Amino acid sequence: MKSEGSELLSQVRVVSAEVARENRDWVRDLSSTGDRRELACRRLYDVLLRAARAEVRRRSARLRLAGPEVDDIAHQAAADALLAISGKVETFRGDCKFTTWAYKFVIFDVAAKVNRHFWQRAGVAFDDEDWERLPARIGIEPEAQAESRDLLSAVRRAVDEKLTAKQRMVFVALALNGMPTDVLADQLGATQNAIYKMMFDARRKLRNALVDAGYLPEQQIA
């Protein structure tokens, strides 16, 4: 039977001598002062910016981001990630490449900034398949969906006309994209209770709108 210590040791990822040397150089240079630290920060910023641009591009098509918006978010994310890494560099354990560890910071920053950007934008359009999933996601039974061909149009109108920009963003993030509530709350700087409340209000508005338009019976109102 393995001891607790040996089990922990077995979980430590072993890196090559070359990677270990590169890791030590990163930690040493970023922990230093003067020109050495400045040069390391510039090098790391370039690495983070490439990663940020790739991640923003990956998300941009779905969120209709383009041009200066993409580059602006990437630069902001790289700068904020660099600041965070500089403050936590001594916590790096060395069980992976330093840049791999650093990527986690910039990916998180991109996600946070994209979601905040999305929060602030009204009228964001979604793909047809997104809309087709909406009735089921808000609890409309298949029988009710089949009763009217223009139900989907009614749902679209309700989302566009009845929800605020913030409610719409939260509803789509949770109901369509399946984002965990705690992740969304963390990225938006909100409490989970605030996200739950906004989602509840959004669903109620949509159901009320569909009831008023004759697509759902009144007893189905949440």
MIDOSE-1310 file (N, C-alpha, C; in nm, 2 decimals, decimal comma, always signed):
residues 222
mkse	+0,08/-0,12/+0,00/+0,00/+0,00/+0,00/+0,09/+0,12/+0,00; +0,06/+0,22/-0,09/+0,14/+0,34/-0,10/+0,11/+0,43/+0,01; +0,21/+0,50/+0,06/+0,19/+0,60/+0,16/+0,14/+0,73/+0,09; +0,08/+0,82/+0,18/+0,03/+0,94/+0,12/+0,13/+1,02/+0,05
gsel	+0,26/+1,02/+0,10/+0,36/+1,10/+0,04/+0,40/+1,04/-0,10; +0,41/+0,91/-0,11/+0,44/+0,85/-0,24/+0,33/+0,87/-0,34; +0,21/+0,87/-0,30/+0,10/+0,89/-0,39/+0,10/+1,03/-0,44; +0,14/+1,13/-0,36/+0,15/+1,27/-0,40/+0,27/+1,28/-0,50
lsqv	+0,38/+1,21/-0,47/+0,49/+1,22/-0,56/+0,46/+1,16/-0,70; +0,38/+1,05/-0,70/+0,34/+0,99/-0,82/+0,26/+1,07/-0,91; +0,19/+1,17/-0,85/+0,10/+1,26/-0,93/+0,18/+1,38/-0,99; +0,30/+1,40/-0,94/+0,38/+1,51/-0,99/+0,43/+1,48/-1,14
rvvs	+0,40/+1,57/-1,22/+0,44/+1,55/-1,36/+0,59/+1,58/-1,38; +0,66/+1,49/-1,45/+0,80/+1,51/-1,47/+0,82/+1,58/-1,60; +0,90/+1,68/-1,60/+0,93/+1,76/-1,72/+1,08/+1,73/-1,76; +1,11/+1,75/-1,88/+1,25/+1,73/-1,93/+1,34/+1,83/-1,87
aeva	+1,47/+1,80/-1,88/+1,57/+1,89/-1,83/+1,57/+2,02/-1,90; +1,54/+2,02/-2,03/+1,54/+2,14/-2,11/+1,42/+2,23/-2,06; +1,31/+2,17/-2,04/+1,19/+2,24/-2,00/+1,21/+2,30/-1,86; +1,27/+2,22/-1,77/+1,30/+2,26/-1,63/+1,39/+2,38/-1,64
renr	+1,49/+2,38/-1,72/+1,58/+2,49/-1,74/+1,51/+2,62/-1,79; +1,43/+2,60/-1,89/+1,35/+2,71/-1,94/+1,26/+2,77/-1,83; +1,20/+2,68/-1,75/+1,11/+2,72/-1,64/+1,18/+2,81/-1,54; +1,30/+2,76/-1,50/+1,38/+2,84/-1,41/+1,42/+2,97/-1,46
dwvr	+1,45/+2,98/-1,59/+1,49/+3,11/-1,65/+1,37/+3,21/-1,65; +1,25/+3,16/-1,68/+1,13/+3,24/-1,67/+1,11/+3,30/-1,53; +1,11/+3,21/-1,44/+1,09/+3,25/-1,30/+1,19/+3,35/-1,25; +1,32/+3,32/-1,28/+1,43/+3,40/-1,24/+1,42/+3,54/-1,30
dlss	+1,39/+3,55/-1,43/+1,39/+3,67/-1,50/+1,27/+3,76/-1,46; +1,15/+3,69/-1,45/+1,03/+3,77/-1,41/+1,04/+3,81/-1,26; +1,12/+3,75/-1,18/+1,13/+3,78/-1,04/+1,24/+3,88/-1,02; +1,32/+3,92/-1,12/+1,43/+4,01/-1,11/+1,38/+4,15/-1,12
tgdr	+1,47/+4,24/-1,14/+1,44/+4,38/-1,16/+1,52/+4,44/-1,28; +1,49/+4,56/-1,32/+1,56/+4,62/-1,42/+1,54/+4,57/-1,56; +1,64/+4,57/-1,64/+1,63/+4,54/-1,78/+1,60/+4,39/-1,80; +1,65/+4,30/-1,71/+1,62/+4,16/-1,73/+1,47/+4,13/-1,71
rela	+1,41/+4,19/-1,61/+1,27/+4,17/-1,59/+1,19/+4,24/-1,71; +1,23/+4,35/-1,75/+1,16/+4,42/-1,86/+1,16/+4,34/-1,99; +1,28/+4,28/-2,02/+1,29/+4,19/-2,14/+1,20/+4,07/-2,13; +1,20/+4,01/-2,01/+1,12/+3,89/-1,99/+0,97/+3,92/-2,00
crrl	+0,93/+4,04/-1,95/+0,79/+4,08/-1,96/+0,75/+4,10/-2,11; +0,84/+4,16/-2,19/+0,81/+4,18/-2,33/+0,80/+4,04/-2,40; +0,89/+3,95/-2,37/+0,89/+3,82/-2,43/+0,76/+3,75/-2,40; +0,72/+3,75/-2,27/+0,60/+3,68/-2,22/+0,48/+3,75/-2,28
ydvl	+0,48/+3,88/-2,29/+0,36/+3,95/-2,35/+0,34/+3,90/-2,49; +0,44/+3,89/-2,57/+0,43/+3,84/-2,71/+0,37/+3,70/-2,71; +0,41/+3,62/-2,62/+0,36/+3,48/-2,61/+0,21/+3,48/-2,58; +0,18/+3,56/-2,48/+0,04/+3,57/-2,43/-0,05/+3,64/-2,54
lraa	+0,00/+3,73/-2,61/-0,08/+3,80/-2,71/-0,11/+3,70/-2,83; -0,02/+3,62/-2,87/-0,05/+3,52/-2,97/-0,16/+3,42/-2,92; -0,15/+3,38/-2,80/-0,25/+3,29/-2,74/-0,38/+3,36/-2,73; -0,38/+3,49/-2,69/-0,51/+3,56/-2,68/-0,58/+3,58/-2,81
raev	-0,50/+3,62/-2,91/-0,56/+3,64/-3,04/-0,62/+3,51/-3,10; -0,55/+3,40/-3,08/-0,60/+3,27/-3,12/-0,73/+3,24/-3,05; -0,74/+3,26/-2,92/-0,86/+3,23/-2,84/-0,98/+3,32/-2,88; -0,95/+3,45/-2,90/-1,05/+3,55/-2,94/-1,10/+3,51/-3,08
rrrs	-1,02/+3,47/-3,17/-1,06/+3,43/-3,30/-1,15/+3,31/-3,30; -1,11/+3,22/-3,21/-1,19/+3,09/-3,19/-1,34/+3,13/-3,15; -1,35/+3,23/-3,06/-1,48/+3,27/-3,01/-1,55/+3,37/-3,10; -1,48/+3,44/-3,18/-1,53/+3,56/-3,25/-1,64/+3,53/-3,35
arlr	-1,64/+3,42/-3,42/-1,74/+3,40/-3,53/-1,88/+3,39/-3,46; -1,88/+3,32/-3,35/-2,01/+3,30/-3,28/-2,07/+3,42/-3,23; -1,98/+3,51/-3,18/-2,02/+3,63/-3,11/-2,02/+3,75/-3,20; -1,99/+3,73/-3,33/-1,99/+3,84/-3,43/-1,89/+3,95/-3,39
lagp	-1,77/+3,91/-3,35/-1,66/+4,00/-3,32/-1,57/+4,01/-3,44; -1,52/+4,12/-3,47/-1,44/+4,14/-3,59/-1,35/+4,26/-3,58; -1,25/+4,27/-3,66/-1,16/+4,38/-3,67/-1,10/+4,43/-3,54; -1,11/+4,56/-3,52/-1,05/+4,62/-3,40/-1,09/+4,56/-3,27
evdd	-1,22/+4,52/-3,26/-1,27/+4,46/-3,14/-1,19/+4,33/-3,10; -1,16/+4,25/-3,20/-1,08/+4,13/-3,17/-0,95/+4,16/-3,12; -0,88/+4,25/-3,18/-0,74/+4,29/-3,14/-0,74/+4,36/-3,01; -0,84/+4,44/-2,98/-0,85/+4,52/-2,86/-0,86/+4,42/-2,74
iahq	-0,96/+4,32/-2,75/-0,98/+4,23/-2,65/-0,85/+4,14/-2,62; -0,78/+4,10/-2,73/-0,66/+4,02/-2,72/-0,55/+4,10/-2,64; -0,53/+4,23/-2,68/-0,43/+4,31/-2,61/-0,46/+4,33/-2,46; -0,59/+4,35/-2,43/-0,63/+4,37/-2,29/-0,61/+4,24/-2,21
aaad	-0,65/+4,13/-2,27/-0,63/+4,00/-2,20/-0,49/+3,97/-2,18; -0,40/+3,99/-2,28/-0,26/+3,97/-2,26/-0,20/+4,05/-2,16; -0,23/+4,18/-2,15/-0,18/+4,27/-2,05/-0,22/+4,23/-1,91; -0,35/+4,20/-1,90/-0,40/+4,16/-1,76/-0,34/+4,03/-1,72
alla	-0,33/+3,94/-1,81/-0,27/+3,81/-1,78/-0,12/+3,83/-1,74; -0,05/+3,91/-1,81/+0,09/+3,94/-1,77/+0,10/+3,99/-1,63; +0,01/+4,08/-1,60/+0,01/+4,14/-1,46/-0,02/+4,04/-1,36; -0,11/+3,95/-1,38/-0,15/+3,84/-1,29/-0,03/+3,75/-1,27
isgk	+0,03/+3,71/-1,38/+0,14/+3,61/-1,38/+0,26/+3,67/-1,30; +0,29/+3,80/-1,33/+0,40/+3,86/-1,26/+0,38/+3,86/-1,11; +0,26/+3,87/-1,06/+0,23/+3,87/-0,92/+0,23/+3,73/-0,86; +0,22/+3,63/-0,94/+0,20/+3,49/-0,89/+0,32/+3,40/-0,94
vetf	+0,42/+3,46/-1,00/+0,52/+3,37/-1,06/+0,59/+3,28/-0,96; +0,60/+3,32/-0,84/+0,67/+3,24/-0,74/+0,58/+3,12/-0,69; +0,46/+3,12/-0,74/+0,37/+3,00/-0,70/+0,38/+2,90/-0,81; +0,45/+2,92/-0,92/+0,46/+2,82/-1,03/+0,54/+2,70/-0,97
rgdc	+0,48/+2,58/-0,99/+0,54/+2,46/-0,93/+0,64/+2,39/-1,02; +0,64/+2,43/-1,15/+0,74/+2,37/-1,24/+0,70/+2,23/-1,29; +0,57/+2,19/-1,28/+0,53/+2,05/-1,32/+0,48/+2,05/-1,46; +0,50/+2,16/-1,54/+0,46/+2,17/-1,68/+0,55/+2,29/-1,74
kftt	+0,54/+2,31/-1,86/+0,61/+2,42/-1,92/+0,55/+2,55/-1,86; +0,64/+2,65/-1,84/+0,59/+2,78/-1,78/+0,49/+2,84/-1,87; +0,51/+2,84/-2,00/+0,42/+2,90/-2,10/+0,28/+2,83/-2,09; +0,28/+2,70/-2,07/+0,15/+2,63/-2,06/+0,08/+2,68/-1,94
wayk	+0,15/+2,70/-1,83/+0,09/+2,75/-1,71/+0,04/+2,89/-1,73; +0,12/+2,97/-1,81/+0,08/+3,11/-1,84/-0,04/+3,12/-1,93; -0,06/+3,02/-2,02/-0,17/+3,02/-2,11/-0,30/+3,02/-2,04; -0,31/+2,95/-1,92/-0,43/+2,94/-1,85/-0,48/+3,08/-1,80
fvif	-0,39/+3,17/-1,77/-0,43/+3,30/-1,73/-0,49/+3,38/-1,84; -0,42/+3,37/-1,96/-0,47/+3,45/-2,07/-0,60/+3,40/-2,13; -0,62/+3,26/-2,13/-0,75/+3,20/-2,17/-0,86/+3,25/-2,08; -0,84/+3,25/-1,95/-0,94/+3,29/-1,86/-0,97/+3,44/-1,88
dvaa	-0,87/+3,52/-1,90/-0,89/+3,66/-1,93/-0,97/+3,69/-2,06; -0,94/+3,61/-2,16/-1,02/+3,63/-2,28/-1,16/+3,59/-2,26; -1,19/+3,48/-2,19/-1,32/+3,44/-2,17/-1,40/+3,54/-2,09; -1,33/+3,60/-1,99/-1,40/+3,70/-1,90/-1,43/+3,83/-1,98
kvnr	-1,34/+3,87/-2,07/-1,35/+3,99/-2,14/-1,46/+3,97/-2,25; -1,46/+3,86/-2,32/-1,56/+3,83/-2,42/-1,70/+3,83/-2,36; -1,71/+3,77/-2,25/-1,84/+3,77/-2,18/-1,89/+3,90/-2,14; -1,80/+3,98/-2,08/-1,83/+4,12/-2,04/-1,87/+4,20/-2,16
hfwq	-1,79/+4,18/-2,27/-1,82/+4,26/-2,39/-1,96/+4,22/-2,45; -1,99/+4,09/-2,44/-2,12/+4,04/-2,48/-2,23/+4,10/-2,39; -2,20/+4,11/-2,26/-2,30/+4,16/-2,17/-2,34/+4,30/-2,20; -2,24/+4,38/-2,25/-2,26/+4,52/-2,28/-2,33/+4,55/-2,42
ragv	-2,33/+4,44/-2,50/-2,38/+4,46/-2,63/-2,53/+4,42/-2,64; -2,61/+4,50/-2,70/-2,75/+4,46/-2,73/-2,76/+4,42/-2,87; -2,87/+4,34/-2,90/-2,90/+4,30/-3,04/-2,80/+4,20/-3,09; -2,73/+4,12/-3,01/-2,64/+4,01/-3,07/-2,73/+3,91/-3,14
afdd	-2,69/+3,87/-3,26/-2,76/+3,77/-3,34/-2,71/+3,63/-3,31; -2,79/+3,53/-3,33/-2,75/+3,40/-3,30/-2,78/+3,31/-3,42; -2,71/+3,20/-3,44/-2,74/+3,11/-3,55/-2,87/+3,05/-3,55; -2,92/+3,00/-3,66/-3,05/+2,94/-3,67/-3,06/+2,82/-3,58
edwe	-2,95/+2,74/-3,57/-2,96/+2,62/-3,48/-2,98/+2,66/-3,33; -2,92/+2,78/-3,30/-2,94/+2,83/-3,16/-3,09/+2,85/-3,13; -3,15/+2,92/-3,23/-3,29/+2,95/-3,21/-3,38/+2,82/-3,21; -3,34/+2,73/-3,29/-3,42/+2,60/-3,29/-3,42/+2,53/-3,16
rlpa	-3,31/+2,55/-3,08/-3,30/+2,48/-2,95/-3,38/+2,55/-2,84; -3,42/+2,68/-2,87/-3,47/+2,76/-2,76/-3,60/+2,70/-2,70; -3,70/+2,67/-2,78/-3,83/+2,62/-2,72/-3,81/+2,51/-2,62; -3,73/+2,41/-2,65/-3,70/+2,29/-2,56/-3,63/+2,34/-2,44
rigi	-3,54/+2,43/-2,45/-3,46/+2,48/-2,34/-3,54/+2,56/-2,24; -3,65/+2,62/-2,28/-3,73/+2,70/-2,19/-3,85/+2,61/-2,14; -3,85/+2,48/-2,17/-3,95/+2,40/-2,12/-4,08/+2,38/-2,20; -4,08/+2,42/-2,32/-4,20/+2,40/-2,41/-4,20/+2,26/-2,46
epea	-4,31/+2,19/-2,43/-4,33/+2,05/-2,47/-4,33/+2,03/-2,62; -4,29/+1,92/-2,67/-4,29/+1,89/-2,81/-4,43/+1,91/-2,87; -4,53/+1,87/-2,80/-4,67/+1,89/-2,85/-4,70/+2,03/-2,88; -4,66/+2,12/-2,78/-4,68/+2,26/-2,80/-4,60/+2,32/-2,92
qaes	-4,48/+2,26/-2,93/-4,39/+2,31/-3,04/-4,46/+2,28/-3,18; -4,52/+2,16/-3,18/-4,58/+2,12/-3,31/-4,71/+2,19/-3,35; -4,77/+2,26/-3,25/-4,90/+2,32/-3,27/-4,89/+2,44/-3,37; -4,78/+2,51/-3,38/-4,77/+2,63/-3,46/-4,64/+2,64/-3,53
rdll	-4,64/+2,66/-3,66/-4,52/+2,67/-3,74/-4,44/+2,80/-3,70; -4,51/+2,90/-3,66/-4,44/+3,03/-3,63/-4,41/+3,04/-3,48; -4,41/+2,93/-3,41/-4,37/+2,94/-3,27/-4,22/+2,99/-3,26; -4,14/+2,94/-3,34/-4,00/+2,98/-3,34/-3,98/+3,13/-3,36
savr	-4,06/+3,19/-3,45/-4,06/+3,33/-3,47/-4,11/+3,41/-3,35; -4,21/+3,35/-3,28/-4,26/+3,41/-3,16/-4,15/+3,41/-3,05; -4,08/+3,30/-3,04/-3,97/+3,29/-2,94/-3,87/+3,40/-2,97; -3,83/+3,41/-3,10/-3,73/+3,51/-3,14/-3,78/+3,65/-3,10
ravd	-3,90/+3,68/-3,13/-3,95/+3,81/-3,10/-3,95/+3,83/-2,95; -3,99/+3,73/-2,87/-3,99/+3,75/-2,73/-3,85/+3,77/-2,67; -3,75/+3,70/-2,72/-3,62/+3,72/-2,67/-3,57/+3,86/-2,71; -3,60/+3,91/-2,83/-3,56/+4,04/-2,88/-3,63/+4,15/-2,80
eklt	-3,76/+4,13/-2,78/-3,84/+4,25/-2,74/-3,86/+4,25/-2,59; -3,86/+4,13/-2,52/-3,90/+4,13/-2,38/-3,78/+4,12/-2,28; -3,67/+4,08/-2,33/-3,55/+4,06/-2,24/-3,46/+4,18/-2,25; -3,40/+4,22/-2,14/-3,30/+4,33/-2,14/-3,17/+4,26/-2,20
akqr	-3,08/+4,35/-2,24/-2,95/+4,30/-2,29/-2,88/+4,20/-2,20; -2,88/+4,23/-2,07/-2,82/+4,14/-1,97/-2,89/+4,01/-1,95; -3,03/+4,02/-1,95/-3,11/+3,90/-1,94/-3,09/+3,81/-2,06; -3,08/+3,87/-2,18/-3,06/+3,80/-2,30/-2,92/+3,72/-2,30
mvfv	-2,82/+3,79/-2,26/-2,69/+3,73/-2,25/-2,68/+3,62/-2,16; -2,74/+3,63/-2,04/-2,74/+3,53/-1,94/-2,82/+3,41/-1,99; -2,94/+3,44/-2,04/-3,02/+3,33/-2,09/-2,95/+3,25/-2,20; -2,89/+3,31/-2,29/-2,82/+3,24/-2,40/-2,70/+3,16/-2,35
alal	-2,63/+3,22/-2,26/-2,51/+3,16/-2,21/-2,55/+3,03/-2,13; -2,65/+3,04/-2,05/-2,69/+2,92/-1,97/-2,78/+2,82/-2,05; -2,89/+2,87/-2,12/-2,98/+2,79/-2,18/-2,94/+2,73/-2,31; -2,86/+2,81/-2,39/-2,82/+2,76/-2,52/-2,68/+2,70/-2,51
ngmp	-2,59/+2,77/-2,45/-2,45/+2,73/-2,45/-2,41/+2,64/-2,34; -2,50/+2,62/-2,24/-2,47/+2,53/-2,14/-2,36/+2,57/-2,04; -2,33/+2,70/-2,03/-2,22/+2,74/-1,94/-2,27/+2,72/-1,80; -2,18/+2,67/-1,71/-2,21/+2,65/-1,57/-2,24/+2,79/-1,51
tdvl	-2,33/+2,79/-1,42/-2,37/+2,92/-1,35/-2,25/+2,98/-1,28; -2,18/+2,89/-1,21/-2,07/+2,95/-1,13/-1,96/+3,01/-1,22; -1,94/+2,95/-1,34/-1,84/+3,00/-1,43/-1,88/+3,14/-1,48; -2,01/+3,14/-1,52/-2,06/+3,27/-1,58/-2,06/+3,38/-1,47
adql	-2,10/+3,35/-1,35/-2,09/+3,44/-1,24/-1,95/+3,50/-1,22; -1,86/+3,40/-1,22/-1,72/+3,44/-1,20/-1,67/+3,53/-1,31; -1,70/+3,50/-1,43/-1,65/+3,58/-1,55/-1,72/+3,72/-1,55; -1,84/+3,73/-1,50/-1,91/+3,85/-1,51/-1,90/+3,94/-1,38
gatq	-1,83/+3,88/-1,28/-1,81/+3,95/-1,16/-1,94/+3,97/-1,08; -2,03/+3,87/-1,09/-2,16/+3,87/-1,03/-2,17/+3,75/-0,93; -2,27/+3,75/-0,84/-2,29/+3,64/-0,75/-2,38/+3,54/-0,83; -2,37/+3,41/-0,79/-2,45/+3,31/-0,85/-2,60/+3,34/-0,83
naiy	-2,63/+3,39/-0,71/-2,77/+3,43/-0,68/-2,83/+3,53/-0,78; -2,74/+3,63/-0,82/-2,78/+3,73/-0,92/-2,80/+3,67/-1,05; -2,72/+3,57/-1,09/-2,73/+3,50/-1,22/-2,86/+3,42/-1,22; -2,89/+3,35/-1,11/-3,01/+3,27/-1,10/-3,13/+3,36/-1,11
kmmf	-3,13/+3,47/-1,04/-3,24/+3,56/-1,05/-3,27/+3,62/-1,19; -3,16/+3,65/-1,26/-3,17/+3,70/-1,39/-3,23/+3,60/-1,49; -3,18/+3,47/-1,47/-3,23/+3,36/-1,55/-3,37/+3,34/-1,53; -3,41/+3,34/-1,40/-3,55/+3,31/-1,36/-3,64/+3,42/-1,43
darr	-3,60/+3,55/-1,41/-3,68/+3,66/-1,47/-3,69/+3,65/-1,62; -3,58/+3,60/-1,69/-3,58/+3,59/-1,83/-3,68/+3,48/-1,88; -3,67/+3,37/-1,81/-3,76/+3,26/-1,85/-3,91/+3,30/-1,82; -3,93/+3,37/-1,72/-4,07/+3,41/-1,69/-4,12/+3,50/-1,79
klrn	-4,04/+3,60/-1,83/-4,08/+3,70/-1,94/-4,11/+3,62/-2,07; -4,03/+3,53/-2,10/-4,05/+3,46/-2,23/-4,18/+3,37/-2,22; -4,20/+3,31/-2,11/-4,32/+3,23/-2,10/-4,44/+3,32/-2,10; -4,44/+3,43/-2,03/-4,55/+3,52/-2,03/-4,58/+3,57/-2,17
alvd	-4,48/+3,60/-2,24/-4,49/+3,66/-2,38/-4,56/+3,55/-2,47; -4,52/+3,42/-2,45/-4,58/+3,32/-2,53/-4,72/+3,28/-2,49; -4,75/+3,30/-2,36/-4,89/+3,28/-2,32/-4,97/+3,39/-2,37; -4,93/+3,52/-2,37/-5,00/+3,63/-2,42/-5,03/+3,62/-2,57
agyl	-4,93/+3,56/-2,64/-4,95/+3,55/-2,78/-5,03/+3,42/-2,82; -5,07/+3,34/-2,72/-5,15/+3,23/-2,75/-5,08/+3,10/-2,78; -4,94/+3,10/-2,76/-4,87/+2,98/-2,79/-4,86/+2,88/-2,67; -4,88/+2,92/-2,55/-4,88/+2,84/-2,44/-5,00/+2,86/-2,35
peqq	-5,06/+2,76/-2,29/-5,17/+2,78/-2,19/-5,12/+2,85/-2,07; -5,20/+2,91/-2,00/-5,16/+2,99/-1,88/-5,10/+2,91/-1,77; -5,14/+2,78/-1,75/-5,09/+2,70/-1,65/-4,94/+2,66/-1,66; -4,89/+2,69/-1,78/-4,75/+2,66/-1,81/-4,66/+2,78/-1,77
ia	-4,71/+2,89/-1,72/-4,63/+3,00/-1,68/-4,55/+2,96/-1,56; -4,42/+2,99/-1,56/-4,33/+2,95/-1,45/-4,35/+3,05/-1,34
